[in-house]
Amino acid sequence: MSESRPSVLFDLHTHHDRCGHARGNIQSYIEAAIEKGLTAVGISDHSPYFAEEEDRPYPGITMGKSEFEGYVREVLQLKEKYAGKIDVLLGVEADFFPKHLEVYRSFLNKYPFDYIIGSVHYVEDVSIFKKDRWDGLSKSEKVRVKEAYYSLIEQSARSGLFQILGHIDAMKGFYPSFSSIETNAIEKTLKIIGEEDVAIEINTSGKTKDCGGWYPSDKILEVARHYGVAVTFGSDAHDPERVGDEFEFVRKRLKEIGFTEWVYFKEKKRIAVPL
C-alpha cells in the first residue's frame, strides 16, 4: 500500500523581489506553489529595518519601510484572487534585535498576519553568514559566539511576537564547523522554545550554502522532539523554482525521527497536520 500524503501541503517561507536579493514577484511564487501541488503557501518577505531612520538603509537585504504597506496589501489582494485554488497566507520574516523589539512589535501588530517568523541574522552586530567572522577566534571565543547566538534565539522565543523561529542553526551556513562547537546552549534553548510553545521551521535553504542539507540538523530535531517543540516547513525560497523544495523528503525524515505532526498558521492560530 502506498503511503498517504498529508491533507495540507504547505510552504511558509518564501521571499520575492522587493527584498532586493530574491527573483520573481509574489504572484510567481503563488503560481509555482500551485504547480507543485501545494494547498497553502506563505509569503514571508524580509521586514524593513523598522528601527533605522533611513527608509531603506540596506537595499540588497530588505524592502524599505515605505514599501511595507504595499507588500501587505498585495498579499491580501492575491489571497482573494487565488481563493479556491490555493490558500495564500500573509507572513513576514522579521529580524530579532532585542533592543528594538517594541519598535518591531508596534509596526507588525498593525497588520493581519497569519504568522510572523522571527530570525536571528546578526550576532554581536555581525551577520551570521559572514564566514571570516570566525577567523582567528580561539575555541572559547567560538563557544562564546555560539552561546550568544542561542541566547538571542531564546529571547526571541520569549518575546511573544513570533509564531515561528527561523533556521535555528543557520550560523553553520558558510561555516559548517559551527555544528561541532561544543556547548549545551542548543538543548537549553530548545527546552525554552518548547516551554514557550513556539514552532521552529525545517528550512531547506541550507542546501544553497556551504553546509548543505537543511536547518536544523537531524540531531537538533531529535532534541526538539524530546522537548515537545512543534515543527513547520519552509523552503526559504528566493527563486520560484525552490517553492516546496524537499517537502516530501523532510516529511519522511520527520516521521523517522519520531514526529507525528507538523503545523502551519492562519490568523496566528496553529493548525496541526498529521505527517
C-alpha positions as CSV (number, residue, x, y, z in Angstrom):
1,M,0.0,0.0,0.0
2,S,1.4,3.4,-0.9
3,E,1.9,6.0,1.9
4,S,-0.8,8.6,2.1
5,R,0.1,12.2,1.7
6,P,-0.9,14.9,4.3
7,S,-4.2,16.8,3.7
8,V,-2.4,20.1,3.6
9,L,0.8,20.7,1.7
10,F,2.4,24.0,2.6
11,D,5.5,26.2,2.5
12,L,5.5,29.1,4.9
13,H,8.8,30.7,4.0
14,T,9.1,32.4,0.6
15,H,10.6,35.8,-0.5
16,H,10.3,37.9,-3.6
17,D,12.0,40.7,-5.4
18,R,11.0,43.5,-3.0
19,C,13.8,42.4,-0.6
20,G,16.5,43.1,-3.2
21,H,18.1,39.6,-3.3
22,A,15.3,37.3,-4.5
23,R,14.0,36.7,-8.0
24,G,10.4,37.0,-9.1
25,N,7.2,38.8,-7.9
26,I,4.8,37.4,-5.3
27,Q,2.4,36.1,-7.9
28,S,5.2,34.0,-9.4
29,Y,5.7,32.2,-6.0
30,I,2.0,31.5,-5.7
31,E,1.8,30.1,-9.3
32,A,4.9,27.9,-8.5
33,A,3.2,26.6,-5.4
34,I,0.1,25.7,-7.4
35,E,2.2,24.0,-10.0
36,K,4.0,22.0,-7.2
37,G,0.6,20.8,-5.9
38,L,0.7,22.8,-2.6
39,T,-2.6,23.6,-0.9
40,A,-1.2,26.6,1.1
41,V,1.7,29.0,0.5
42,G,3.0,31.6,2.9
43,I,4.5,34.9,1.6
44,S,7.1,36.0,4.2
45,D,9.5,38.5,2.8
46,H,12.1,40.2,5.0
47,S,10.6,43.0,7.1
48,P,12.1,46.5,6.8
49,Y,14.6,47.8,9.3
50,F,11.9,49.5,11.3
51,A,14.3,51.0,13.9
52,E,16.5,52.7,11.3
53,E,16.0,56.4,10.4
54,E,16.5,55.8,6.7
55,D,13.6,54.3,4.8
56,R,15.8,51.6,3.1
57,P,19.4,51.6,4.6
58,Y,20.3,48.2,3.0
59,P,18.6,47.9,-0.4
60,G,20.1,44.5,-1.1
61,I,18.8,43.0,2.1
62,T,15.2,44.1,2.6
63,M,12.4,46.4,1.4
64,G,12.0,50.0,2.7
65,K,9.5,51.0,5.4
66,S,7.6,52.9,2.7
67,E,7.0,49.6,0.8
68,F,5.7,47.6,3.6
69,E,2.1,48.6,3.5
70,G,2.1,47.9,-0.2
71,Y,3.5,44.5,0.4
72,V,0.8,43.6,2.9
73,R,-1.9,45.0,0.5
74,E,-0.6,43.0,-2.4
75,V,-0.6,39.7,-0.5
76,L,-4.1,40.3,0.8
77,Q,-5.3,41.0,-2.8
78,L,-3.7,37.9,-4.0
79,K,-5.2,35.9,-1.2
80,E,-8.6,36.9,-2.5
81,K,-7.7,36.4,-6.2
82,Y,-6.4,32.8,-5.6
83,A,-9.1,31.8,-3.1
84,G,-10.4,28.3,-4.1
85,K,-7.1,27.5,-5.9
86,I,-4.6,27.8,-3.0
87,D,-4.6,29.3,0.5
88,V,-2.3,32.3,0.3
89,L,-1.0,33.2,3.8
90,L,0.3,36.6,4.9
91,G,3.6,36.2,6.7
92,V,6.8,38.1,7.2
93,E,10.3,37.2,8.3
94,A,11.4,39.8,10.9
95,D,14.9,40.2,12.3
96,F,15.2,39.9,16.0
97,F,17.0,42.8,17.7
98,P,16.3,42.8,21.4
99,K,16.8,46.5,21.8
100,H,14.3,47.2,19.0
101,L,11.7,44.6,19.9
102,E,8.9,47.0,20.8
103,V,9.5,49.1,17.7
104,Y,9.0,45.9,15.6
105,R,6.0,44.8,17.6
106,S,4.3,48.2,17.1
107,F,4.8,48.0,13.3
108,L,3.9,44.3,12.9
109,N,0.9,44.4,15.1
110,K,-0.8,46.9,12.8
111,Y,-1.4,44.2,10.1
112,P,-3.4,40.9,9.9
113,F,-0.5,38.5,9.7
114,D,-1.2,34.8,9.6
115,Y,2.2,34.3,11.2
116,I,5.5,36.1,11.9
117,I,8.8,34.3,11.5
118,G,11.5,35.5,13.9
119,S,15.0,35.1,12.7
120,V,18.4,35.9,14.2
121,H,20.6,37.2,11.4
122,Y,23.1,39.2,13.5
123,V,25.2,38.2,16.5
124,E,27.3,40.9,18.1
125,D,26.4,43.2,15.2
126,V,27.9,40.9,12.6
127,S,26.0,38.8,10.1
128,I,25.7,35.1,11.0
129,F,26.6,34.4,7.3
130,K,29.9,36.3,7.4
131,K,32.4,33.5,7.1
132,D,35.5,35.3,8.1
133,R,34.0,36.3,11.5
134,W,35.4,33.1,12.8
135,D,39.0,33.8,11.6
136,G,41.5,33.9,14.5
137,L,39.0,33.0,17.2
138,S,40.1,30.7,20.0
139,K,38.0,27.7,21.0
140,S,36.5,29.6,23.9
141,E,35.7,32.6,21.8
142,K,33.8,30.4,19.3
143,V,31.8,28.9,22.2
144,R,31.0,32.4,23.3
145,V,29.7,33.4,19.9
146,K,27.6,30.3,19.6
147,E,26.1,30.8,23.0
148,A,25.4,34.4,22.2
149,Y,23.5,33.2,19.1
150,Y,21.4,30.8,21.1
151,S,20.8,33.4,23.8
152,L,19.2,35.6,21.1
153,I,17.1,32.8,19.8
154,E,15.9,32.1,23.4
155,Q,15.0,35.8,23.8
156,S,13.1,35.7,20.5
157,A,11.1,32.7,21.8
158,R,10.2,34.5,24.9
159,S,9.3,37.7,23.1
160,G,5.7,36.6,22.3
161,L,6.0,38.2,18.9
162,F,6.7,35.2,16.8
163,Q,4.7,32.1,15.9
164,I,7.8,30.5,14.2
165,L,11.5,30.7,14.7
166,G,13.5,30.7,11.5
167,H,16.5,28.5,10.7
168,I,17.8,28.0,14.2
169,D,21.2,26.7,13.3
170,A,21.8,28.8,10.2
171,M,25.0,30.1,11.6
172,K,26.5,27.0,10.1
173,G,25.6,28.1,6.6
174,F,29.0,29.3,5.5
175,Y,30.9,27.8,8.5
176,P,29.9,24.1,8.7
177,S,32.3,23.7,11.7
178,F,29.8,25.7,13.7
179,S,27.9,22.5,14.4
180,S,30.9,20.9,16.2
181,I,31.5,23.8,18.6
182,E,30.6,22.1,21.9
183,T,28.1,23.7,24.2
184,N,24.8,22.8,25.8
185,A,23.2,26.0,24.6
186,I,21.2,24.3,21.9
187,E,19.5,21.9,24.3
188,K,18.8,24.7,26.8
189,T,17.3,26.9,24.0
190,L,15.1,24.1,22.7
191,K,13.8,23.4,26.2
192,I,12.8,27.1,26.4
193,I,11.2,27.1,22.9
194,G,9.1,24.1,24.0
195,E,8.0,25.8,27.2
196,E,7.1,29.0,25.2
197,D,5.2,26.8,22.7
198,V,6.8,28.4,19.6
199,A,7.3,26.4,16.4
200,I,10.6,26.0,14.6
201,E,10.9,25.6,10.9
202,I,12.7,22.9,8.9
203,N,14.2,25.2,6.3
204,T,15.6,23.6,3.2
205,S,17.7,26.5,2.1
206,G,20.8,25.1,3.8
207,K,21.4,23.2,0.5
208,T,22.2,26.6,-1.1
209,K,25.0,27.2,1.4
210,D,28.4,25.6,2.2
211,C,26.8,23.4,4.9
212,G,24.4,21.6,2.6
213,G,21.3,19.9,3.9
214,W,18.8,21.9,5.8
215,Y,18.3,23.8,9.0
216,P,18.2,22.5,11.7
217,S,20.2,19.2,11.7
218,D,18.6,15.9,12.4
219,K,20.4,15.9,15.8
220,I,18.8,19.2,16.8
221,L,15.4,17.9,15.6
222,E,15.7,14.9,17.8
223,V,16.3,17.1,20.8
224,A,13.4,19.4,19.7
225,R,11.1,16.4,19.6
226,H,12.2,15.4,23.1
227,Y,11.1,18.8,24.4
228,G,7.8,18.8,22.5
229,V,8.8,21.6,20.1
230,A,6.3,22.0,17.2
231,V,7.8,22.0,13.7
232,T,6.8,23.5,10.4
233,F,8.1,23.7,6.9
234,G,9.7,26.5,4.9
235,S,11.8,26.3,1.7
236,D,13.1,29.9,2.3
237,A,12.8,30.2,-1.5
238,H,14.4,33.2,-3.1
239,D,13.5,31.8,-6.5
240,P,10.1,30.5,-7.5
241,E,11.7,27.2,-8.6
242,R,12.5,26.4,-5.0
243,V,9.0,26.6,-3.6
244,G,8.1,23.4,-1.7
245,D,11.7,22.2,-2.2
246,E,12.2,18.8,-0.5
247,F,8.8,18.9,1.3
248,E,8.2,15.1,0.9
249,F,11.8,14.3,1.9
250,V,11.5,16.4,5.1
251,R,8.1,14.9,5.9
252,K,9.5,11.4,5.7
253,R,12.6,12.3,7.8
254,L,10.5,13.8,10.5
255,K,8.4,10.6,10.7
256,E,11.7,8.6,11.0
257,I,12.8,10.9,13.9
258,G,9.5,10.3,15.7
259,F,7.4,13.3,14.9
260,T,3.7,12.6,14.2
261,E,2.6,16.0,13.0
262,W,3.7,19.4,11.8
263,V,1.9,22.7,11.8
264,Y,1.0,25.8,9.9
265,F,-0.7,29.0,10.9
266,K,-3.8,31.0,9.9
267,E,-4.7,34.2,11.7
268,K,-1.9,33.3,14.1
269,K,-3.7,30.1,15.1
270,R,-1.7,26.9,14.9
271,I,-3.2,24.1,12.8
272,A,-1.7,20.7,13.1
273,V,-1.3,18.4,10.1
274,P,-0.6,14.7,10.6
275,L,2.6,13.6,8.9
